[in-house]
Amino acid sequence: MISVQRAKIITTKSISRLIRIASRCSESLRRNVHVQRKSITIQHMNNDLQSTPMIHLKNACLGYRNDRELVLKNITIDFFPGDEVAVIGPNGAGKSTLFKTIVGLIPLMQGEVTVHGGRGGNHKDCVSYIPQKEAIDWNYPITVREVVMMGRFGKLSFYQKPGKKDIEIVNSAIQRMGVADLADRKIRDCSGGQQQRVFLARSLAQHPHILLMDEPFSAVDVATEQVILENLRQLREFKVTTLVATHDLGLVYENFERTLILNHRIVAYGLTKEVMTPENLQEAFGKKAVYV
């Protein structure tokens, strides 16, 4: 069971700062400053998939069978190749539940969920999921290199051992995330920021079409934060659909093109500078307390 991260309650002064951020966004719109979605053509991406949602939810109700109340109700939304989406909302709003439903860790309660353009077969190989840190058993005796190699397991048959190509891909991902000097260290002996780099390296080694990251910026240093953001930008160029749950609204405003705001339903979804308005933030987080 994944633990829910403890929330920090922001003071009225901090709330005002968030509202000012949203107000600047509204002012930008009034000046006709719009963020245009990039259209980058990658040769290996099938043209049909360019216009086909990688993740499609229709009238979806999400929750846990042991609970009487649904966590998310009547969710209808599409995420397309190359979408880089921040998912925000208060604790318990349904961010983690959405991710677990997409990856298949919990069953859909009602409605429809289609993953990877509706193509048949096991879609789990094309989806990489990095849960919150509380979901991981850090005492398991495994090295950084072995964690990253897990990203290749979905490409291998049951009895097949990693080959030269797999080893090269793993080494490249380790280098790319700046953890080559930690390759033989136990994952439990790494710092929080190092652990996040390692798990993103595992996702890079998987070569996913969809990447789901739950609170990757929690308790990481500034350098790691920037490494994560830079790699997310590169993944977008290869049309990887990326959803990132976070409580850092300032980071979202500055770095994410699109934002999904949840509070047991979809409060708003679209270009970040269009949806992060004072009205939407207050509707999602409330007027007295905002969770980050």
C-alpha positions as CSV (number, residue, x, y, z in Angstrom):
1,M,0.0,0.0,0.0
2,I,1.4,3.4,-1.0
3,S,1.6,5.8,1.9
4,V,0.2,9.3,1.3
5,Q,2.7,12.0,1.7
6,R,2.1,14.4,4.5
7,A,1.0,17.8,3.3
8,K,2.3,21.2,4.3
9,I,-0.3,23.9,4.9
10,I,0.6,27.1,3.4
11,T,0.0,30.4,5.1
12,T,-2.2,33.2,3.8
13,K,1.0,35.0,2.6
14,S,1.9,31.9,0.5
15,I,-1.6,31.6,-0.9
16,S,-1.4,35.2,-2.0
17,R,1.8,34.4,-3.9
18,L,0.1,31.6,-5.7
19,I,-2.8,33.8,-6.6
20,R,-0.3,36.4,-7.9
21,I,1.2,33.7,-10.1
22,A,-2.2,32.9,-11.5
23,S,-3.0,36.6,-12.0
24,R,0.2,37.1,-14.0
25,C,-1.0,34.2,-16.1
26,S,-4.3,36.0,-16.7
27,E,-2.6,39.2,-17.6
28,S,-0.4,37.4,-20.1
29,L,-3.6,36.1,-21.8
30,R,-5.0,39.6,-21.9
31,R,-1.9,40.7,-23.8
32,N,-2.5,37.8,-26.3
33,V,0.7,36.0,-25.2
34,H,-0.1,32.3,-25.8
35,V,2.0,29.2,-25.4
36,Q,1.9,27.3,-28.6
37,R,2.1,23.5,-28.5
38,K,5.2,22.2,-30.3
39,S,4.8,19.9,-33.2
40,I,7.9,17.9,-33.6
41,T,8.0,15.1,-36.2
42,I,9.9,12.1,-35.1
43,Q,10.5,9.5,-37.9
44,H,9.9,6.4,-35.8
45,M,6.5,7.6,-34.6
46,N,3.7,6.2,-36.7
47,N,1.6,9.0,-38.3
48,D,-1.7,7.3,-37.1
49,L,-0.4,7.5,-33.5
50,Q,0.3,11.2,-33.8
51,S,-3.5,11.9,-33.7
52,T,-4.5,9.0,-31.6
53,P,-4.6,9.5,-27.8
54,M,-1.9,7.5,-25.9
55,I,-4.2,7.6,-22.9
56,H,-8.0,7.9,-23.2
57,L,-10.5,8.0,-20.4
58,K,-14.2,8.2,-21.0
59,N,-16.7,8.6,-18.1
60,A,-14.2,6.9,-15.9
61,C,-14.8,6.4,-12.2
62,L,-11.7,5.6,-10.2
63,G,-11.2,4.3,-6.7
64,Y,-10.5,1.3,-4.5
65,R,-12.9,-1.6,-4.0
66,N,-12.6,-1.5,-0.2
67,D,-13.7,2.1,-0.1
68,R,-17.3,3.2,-0.5
69,E,-16.5,6.5,-2.0
70,L,-15.0,7.0,-5.5
71,V,-11.8,9.0,-5.6
72,L,-12.4,10.4,-9.1
73,K,-15.7,10.6,-10.8
74,N,-16.7,10.9,-14.5
75,I,-13.3,11.6,-15.9
76,T,-13.2,12.1,-19.7
77,I,-9.8,13.2,-21.0
78,D,-7.2,12.4,-23.7
79,F,-3.4,12.6,-23.6
80,F,-1.6,12.6,-26.9
81,P,2.0,11.8,-28.0
82,G,4.4,14.4,-26.7
83,D,2.0,15.8,-24.1
84,E,4.0,16.9,-21.0
85,V,1.4,17.4,-18.3
86,A,1.7,18.5,-14.7
87,V,-1.1,17.0,-12.5
88,I,-1.9,19.1,-9.4
89,G,-4.5,19.1,-6.7
90,P,-4.7,18.7,-2.9
91,N,-3.8,15.5,-1.1
92,G,-6.4,12.8,-1.8
93,A,-7.6,14.6,-4.9
94,G,-6.9,11.5,-7.1
95,K,-3.5,12.1,-8.6
96,S,-2.0,8.8,-7.5
97,T,-5.2,6.9,-8.1
98,L,-5.3,8.2,-11.7
99,F,-1.7,6.9,-12.3
100,K,-2.4,3.5,-10.7
101,T,-5.5,3.0,-12.9
102,I,-3.6,3.9,-16.1
103,V,-0.8,1.5,-15.3
104,G,-3.2,-1.2,-14.2
105,L,-2.4,-1.5,-10.5
106,I,-6.0,-1.0,-9.5
107,P,-9.0,-1.9,-11.6
108,L,-11.3,0.7,-13.2
109,M,-14.5,1.0,-11.3
110,Q,-16.6,2.3,-14.2
111,G,-16.3,3.7,-17.6
112,E,-13.5,3.3,-20.2
113,V,-9.7,3.5,-20.1
114,T,-7.6,2.9,-23.2
115,V,-3.8,3.0,-23.1
116,H,-1.2,3.2,-25.9
117,G,-3.6,4.2,-28.7
118,G,-5.9,1.3,-28.2
119,R,-3.5,-1.2,-29.5
120,G,-3.9,-4.8,-28.3
121,G,-1.6,-6.8,-26.2
122,N,0.1,-6.1,-22.9
123,H,0.5,-2.3,-22.6
124,K,2.6,-2.4,-19.4
125,D,5.8,-2.6,-21.4
126,C,5.1,0.8,-23.0
127,V,4.2,2.5,-19.7
128,S,6.9,3.4,-17.1
129,Y,5.6,4.3,-13.6
130,I,7.7,6.0,-10.9
131,P,5.6,5.9,-7.7
132,Q,6.0,8.1,-4.6
133,K,9.1,7.2,-2.5
134,E,7.0,5.7,0.3
135,A,5.9,2.9,-2.1
136,I,9.4,1.5,-2.5
137,D,11.1,-1.0,-0.2
138,W,14.5,0.7,0.2
139,N,15.9,-2.2,2.2
140,Y,15.9,-4.5,-0.7
141,P,19.5,-5.4,-1.4
142,I,19.9,-4.2,-5.0
143,T,22.4,-2.0,-6.7
144,V,21.8,1.1,-8.8
145,R,22.8,-0.7,-12.0
146,E,20.4,-3.6,-11.2
147,V,17.5,-1.1,-10.6
148,V,18.2,0.5,-14.0
149,M,18.4,-2.9,-15.7
150,M,14.9,-3.6,-14.5
151,G,13.8,-1.1,-17.2
152,R,14.9,-3.7,-19.9
153,F,13.1,-6.7,-18.4
154,G,9.9,-6.0,-20.4
155,K,11.9,-6.3,-23.6
156,L,13.2,-9.8,-22.7
157,S,11.6,-13.2,-22.8
158,F,11.1,-15.0,-19.5
159,Y,14.4,-16.9,-19.6
160,Q,16.4,-14.4,-21.7
161,K,19.4,-12.7,-20.1
162,P,20.2,-9.0,-20.9
163,G,22.4,-8.8,-24.0
164,K,25.1,-6.3,-25.1
165,K,22.5,-3.9,-26.4
166,D,20.6,-3.9,-23.1
167,I,23.8,-3.3,-21.2
168,E,24.7,-0.4,-23.5
169,I,21.2,1.2,-23.0
170,V,21.5,0.8,-19.2
171,N,25.0,2.4,-19.1
172,S,23.8,5.2,-21.3
173,A,20.8,5.9,-19.0
174,I,23.0,5.9,-16.0
175,Q,25.4,8.3,-17.6
176,R,22.6,10.6,-18.7
177,M,21.2,10.9,-15.2
178,G,24.7,11.5,-13.7
179,V,24.8,8.5,-11.4
180,A,27.6,6.5,-13.1
181,D,29.8,6.8,-10.0
182,L,27.0,5.2,-8.0
183,A,26.4,2.2,-10.3
184,D,27.6,-0.4,-7.9
185,R,26.2,1.2,-4.8
186,K,23.1,-0.2,-3.0
187,I,20.0,1.9,-3.8
188,R,19.2,2.1,-0.1
189,D,22.6,3.9,0.5
190,C,21.7,6.7,-2.0
191,S,20.3,10.1,-1.1
192,G,16.7,11.0,-2.0
193,G,17.8,13.0,-5.0
194,Q,20.1,10.2,-6.2
195,Q,17.3,7.7,-5.8
196,Q,15.0,9.8,-8.0
197,R,17.8,10.0,-10.7
198,V,18.2,6.2,-10.6
199,F,14.5,5.6,-11.1
200,L,14.3,8.0,-13.9
201,A,17.3,6.3,-15.4
202,R,15.3,3.0,-15.2
203,S,12.5,4.6,-17.1
204,L,14.8,5.9,-19.8
205,A,16.3,2.4,-20.2
206,Q,12.8,1.1,-20.7
207,H,12.2,3.4,-23.8
208,P,8.6,3.9,-22.8
209,H,5.8,5.6,-24.8
210,I,4.2,6.8,-21.6
211,L,5.9,8.0,-18.4
212,L,4.0,8.6,-15.1
213,M,5.9,10.2,-12.2
214,D,4.4,10.7,-8.8
215,E,6.0,13.5,-6.8
216,P,9.5,13.2,-8.4
217,F,10.5,16.7,-7.0
218,S,9.8,15.8,-3.4
219,A,12.9,16.2,-1.2
220,V,15.4,16.5,-4.0
221,D,18.2,19.1,-4.5
222,V,18.0,21.8,-7.1
223,A,20.6,20.1,-9.3
224,T,18.5,16.9,-9.4
225,E,15.3,19.0,-10.1
226,Q,17.0,20.5,-13.1
227,V,18.3,17.2,-14.4
228,I,14.7,15.7,-14.2
229,L,13.2,18.7,-16.0
230,E,15.8,18.7,-18.7
231,N,15.2,15.0,-19.4
232,L,11.5,15.5,-19.5
233,R,12.0,18.2,-22.2
234,Q,14.0,15.7,-24.2
235,L,11.4,13.0,-23.8
236,R,8.8,15.3,-25.2
237,E,10.9,15.7,-28.4
238,F,10.5,12.0,-28.9
239,K,6.7,12.2,-28.4
240,V,6.7,10.4,-25.0
241,T,3.5,11.2,-23.2
242,T,4.5,12.4,-19.7
243,L,2.3,13.0,-16.6
244,V,3.9,14.4,-13.5
245,A,2.1,14.7,-10.2
246,T,3.5,17.5,-8.0
247,H,2.6,20.0,-5.3
248,D,5.1,22.6,-6.4
249,L,2.8,25.1,-8.3
250,G,5.6,27.6,-9.0
251,L,7.6,24.8,-10.7
252,V,4.6,23.8,-12.7
253,Y,3.9,27.4,-13.9
254,E,7.5,27.9,-15.0
255,N,8.2,24.5,-16.6
256,F,5.1,22.6,-17.8
257,E,3.2,23.4,-21.0
258,R,0.0,21.8,-19.9
259,T,-1.7,21.3,-16.5
260,L,-4.4,19.0,-15.2
261,I,-6.1,20.3,-12.0
262,L,-7.9,17.6,-10.0
263,N,-10.1,17.5,-6.9
264,H,-12.1,14.3,-7.1
265,R,-13.0,15.5,-10.6
266,I,-11.4,17.5,-13.4
267,V,-11.4,21.2,-12.2
268,A,-9.5,22.3,-15.3
269,Y,-7.2,21.0,-18.1
270,G,-5.3,22.9,-20.8
271,L,-2.3,25.2,-21.3
272,T,-0.8,26.0,-17.9
273,K,-1.0,29.7,-18.3
274,E,-4.7,29.4,-19.2
275,V,-5.8,27.1,-16.4
276,M,-3.7,28.2,-13.5
277,T,-6.2,31.0,-12.7
278,P,-7.1,32.3,-9.2
279,E,-10.6,30.8,-9.6
280,N,-9.3,27.3,-10.6
281,L,-6.7,27.2,-7.8
282,Q,-9.2,28.3,-5.2
283,E,-11.7,25.7,-6.5
284,A,-9.2,22.9,-6.3
285,F,-7.3,23.9,-3.1
286,G,-9.8,25.9,-1.1
287,K,-9.5,29.5,0.1
288,K,-8.1,28.7,3.6
289,A,-5.4,26.2,2.8
290,V,-3.4,25.1,-0.2
291,Y,-1.4,21.9,-0.2
292,V,2.0,21.7,-1.9
